[in-house]
């Protein structure tokens, strides 16, 4: 799957390397042994997929890892994390991932968006005080209602202060009755789909306007086997597109798509303002000579290109 995505220009991210959501049956009781196995797993995953998956949610939901529910469903993992220490466990996981692939983009990821998460991030540094993460992951499962513009802005401001990109890693807006873990079936409705489309446009537009936001990942592309059985997909269970799919497609492929015609100066130079991404240029001279070229425009890149025409 990862190879297929890379061949088709789709960026792949691994999620997550460490999370105490469930105990494997074979996991030993000894916390120190379990900790060693956890670090070994991180090293194995990150090194084995290097060059194919170079973005990872390293530690998931560390801010409240010791909630009562997780002591019940994952007692060995949660006890191990408690013994190693909330921050120290995360630190060691990041150090293992970095050693396995120094070029990887490593994220801390959490469903908490309050100051408690920010306080945890402040402590996620190495012995020299250097941050261990490359980006901050924000979960945004909005089953019960979509965040207001003010809430979106407050969250972005809270985490932009760390000076690294923000990734909205798990975005959900439902197209049925709002709620949390509702009885199944939880159907999509025409009214819900129209509202979902409006909110998708608003939410994505707000994030697109935030300088610190670098990525948005929609959670559950289809309603088929979606988390909590929610109508959270951009497409229905029968794979037909919802209005939200069409609305998002128009944003990304139309409104946020750079198009234009330019005329060079006497030295053959052209200057333009475009969105980041891959761009295709078609160049034509007055004498009829033509050529085409593809270039990649991105953050931190020179973004200066030379296109040579055939003689």
Protein Blocks (a to p, Z undefined) as FASTA:
>chain_A
ZZmmmmnopacddddfbdcfbccfklcfblklmmmmmmmmmmmmmmmmgojaccdcfbgh
kllmmgfklmmmmmmlmmmmmmnopklmmmmmmmmmmmmommbccddddfbfcfklmmmm
mmmccfkopafbfbdcddddffkoccdfklmmmmmmmmmmnopacddfbccddfbdedeh
iacdddddfklmmmmmmmmmmmmmmmmmpmklmbdcdehjbfghpahhiafbfbdfkopa
cfklmmmmmmmmmmmpccddddddfkopacddddedddddddddfkopacdddddddehi
aoiacddddZZ
